Amino acid sequence: MKYFTKEGLQPSDRTLQFIKQFAYSYRVVNPNDGSPVVLSLN
């Protein structure tokens, strides 16, 4: 039986870099009509 530990759940550095880059470039803008618009900045 395999046991799941905190050590086994650590993402790789490459995965963390991808998540950070995505979070930095992802924005949601709410114009006056109330419908959200998703933007990805480069």
N, C-alpha and C positions, 0 to 999 in steps of 0.2 A: 504494500500500500504506500502511495506517495503522500508525504506530508508537505503542505504548503507553509512556508515560513516567510517572514519579511525579507530575508536575504534573497529568496527566489523571485521576489516581485520587483526587483530593481531594474528599471529600464536602462538600456545602453545609452552611452553619451550621444550617439548619433540620433537616437529617438528623442532625447531631451532637446537637442539642438533643433530638430524639426518642429517640435511642439512650441518652443520659444519663438521660432521664426514665424510660424503660423499665427500665434497669438499676437505677435507684434504687428503683423500686416493685416489682420482681420478686424474690420470695424463694421458696426451696424449704425446706420443713420436713420433717424426718425424725422421725415419731413412733416410739414404742417398738416397733411391729410391723414397722418397717423399710421400709414403703412410702412413697415420697416424695409429699408433697402440695405442689402449686404454688399460691402465693398472689400476688395482685397488690394491693398496698396503694395507697390513694388519698391 
